[in-house]
């Protein structure tokens, strides 16, 4: 069996499961329970969209970015970090110190903004 045949077979199986979920409430609850136990819950804990664009503010000056960050809550700072992929290890999501989060955003914004400068003609 090649990958195309496997994919077609899998589509049939998933369609069958979806149909059963739609008509059988007991089956639907069992599936939901299995997904929740395995942390595949449909109720995801996604972060909110960032309230500011750190790159646009950085273009106006580092002070403007710092002032805007000072107005945000810790959760909103984490939203900015997550929305702009500034912490691939996700360690910053555990931090509770405002200064640490603000510094990460400022440093990451500076670093990401300067990428490719070597290739621009001055």
C-alpha positions as CSV (number, residue, x, y, z in Angstrom):
1,X,0.0,0.0,0.0
2,X,1.5,3.4,-1.0
3,X,1.1,6.7,0.8
4,X,-1.7,7.9,-1.5
5,X,-3.8,4.7,-0.8
6,X,-3.1,5.0,2.9
7,X,-4.3,8.6,2.9
8,X,-7.5,7.7,1.1
9,X,-8.1,4.9,3.6
10,X,-7.5,7.3,6.5
11,X,-9.9,9.8,5.0
12,X,-12.6,7.2,4.9
13,X,-11.9,6.2,8.5
14,X,-12.0,9.8,9.8
15,X,-15.2,10.5,7.8
16,X,-16.8,7.5,9.5
17,X,-15.7,8.7,12.9
18,X,-17.0,12.2,12.2
19,X,-20.4,10.8,11.1
20,X,-20.7,8.7,14.2
21,X,-19.8,11.7,16.4
22,X,-22.5,13.7,14.7
23,X,-25.3,11.2,15.3
24,X,-24.2,9.4,18.5
25,X,-23.9,11.6,21.6
26,X,-22.5,8.8,23.7
27,X,-19.7,8.2,21.2
28,X,-19.0,11.9,20.9
29,X,-18.6,12.2,24.7
30,X,-16.2,9.2,24.7
31,X,-14.1,10.8,22.0
32,X,-14.0,14.1,23.8
33,X,-13.0,12.4,27.0
34,X,-10.1,10.6,25.2
35,X,-8.9,13.9,23.7
36,X,-9.1,15.7,27.1
37,X,-7.1,13.0,28.8
38,X,-4.4,13.3,26.2
39,X,-4.3,17.1,26.3
40,X,-5.8,17.4,22.9
41,X,-8.7,19.3,24.3
42,X,-10.7,21.5,21.9
43,X,-10.6,24.1,24.6
44,X,-7.1,25.3,23.9
45,X,-5.2,27.8,26.0
46,X,-4.1,30.1,23.2
47,X,-2.7,33.5,24.1
48,X,-4.5,36.6,23.1
49,X,-3.4,38.7,20.1
50,X,-0.7,41.2,21.0
51,X,-2.0,44.7,21.8
52,X,1.1,46.4,20.3
53,X,3.4,45.9,17.4
54,X,6.9,46.1,18.9
55,X,8.6,46.5,15.5
56,X,6.5,49.5,14.5
57,X,7.1,51.1,17.9
58,X,10.9,50.3,17.6
59,X,11.0,52.2,14.3
60,X,9.7,55.2,16.2
61,X,12.5,54.8,18.7
62,X,13.5,52.5,21.5
63,X,12.0,54.9,24.1
64,X,8.6,54.7,22.4
65,X,8.7,50.9,22.6
66,X,9.8,51.0,26.3
67,X,7.0,53.4,27.1
68,X,4.4,51.3,25.4
69,X,5.6,48.1,27.2
70,X,5.3,49.8,30.6
71,X,1.6,50.3,30.0
72,X,1.0,46.6,29.4
73,X,0.2,43.9,32.0
74,X,2.4,40.9,32.5
75,X,0.0,38.7,30.5
76,X,-0.1,41.3,27.7
77,X,3.7,41.3,27.6
78,X,3.6,37.5,27.3
79,X,1.1,37.9,24.5
80,X,3.6,40.2,22.6
81,X,6.3,37.6,23.1
82,X,4.2,34.7,21.9
83,X,2.7,36.6,18.9
84,X,6.1,37.6,17.6
85,X,7.9,34.2,18.3
86,X,10.4,35.9,20.6
87,X,10.9,32.9,22.9
88,X,11.2,29.6,21.1
89,X,11.9,27.7,24.3
90,X,8.7,29.1,26.0
91,X,10.7,29.8,29.2
92,X,9.5,33.4,29.3
93,X,5.9,32.2,29.8
94,X,7.0,31.2,33.3
95,X,8.6,34.5,34.2
96,X,6.8,36.9,36.5
97,X,9.2,39.8,36.6
98,X,8.0,42.7,34.4
99,X,11.5,44.0,33.8
100,X,12.7,40.6,32.5
101,X,9.8,40.3,30.0
102,X,10.3,43.9,28.8
103,X,14.0,43.4,28.3
104,X,13.4,40.2,26.3
105,X,10.9,42.1,24.0
106,X,13.3,45.0,23.5
107,X,16.3,42.8,22.9
108,X,14.4,40.4,20.6
109,X,12.9,43.4,18.7
110,X,16.3,45.0,18.2
111,X,17.9,41.7,17.1
112,X,15.1,40.7,14.7
113,X,15.0,44.2,13.2
114,X,18.7,44.2,12.4
115,X,18.6,40.9,10.5
116,X,19.8,41.2,7.0
117,X,21.3,44.7,7.5
118,X,24.6,43.4,6.1
119,X,22.9,42.9,2.7
120,X,21.5,46.4,2.4
121,X,23.5,49.1,0.6
122,X,23.9,52.2,2.8
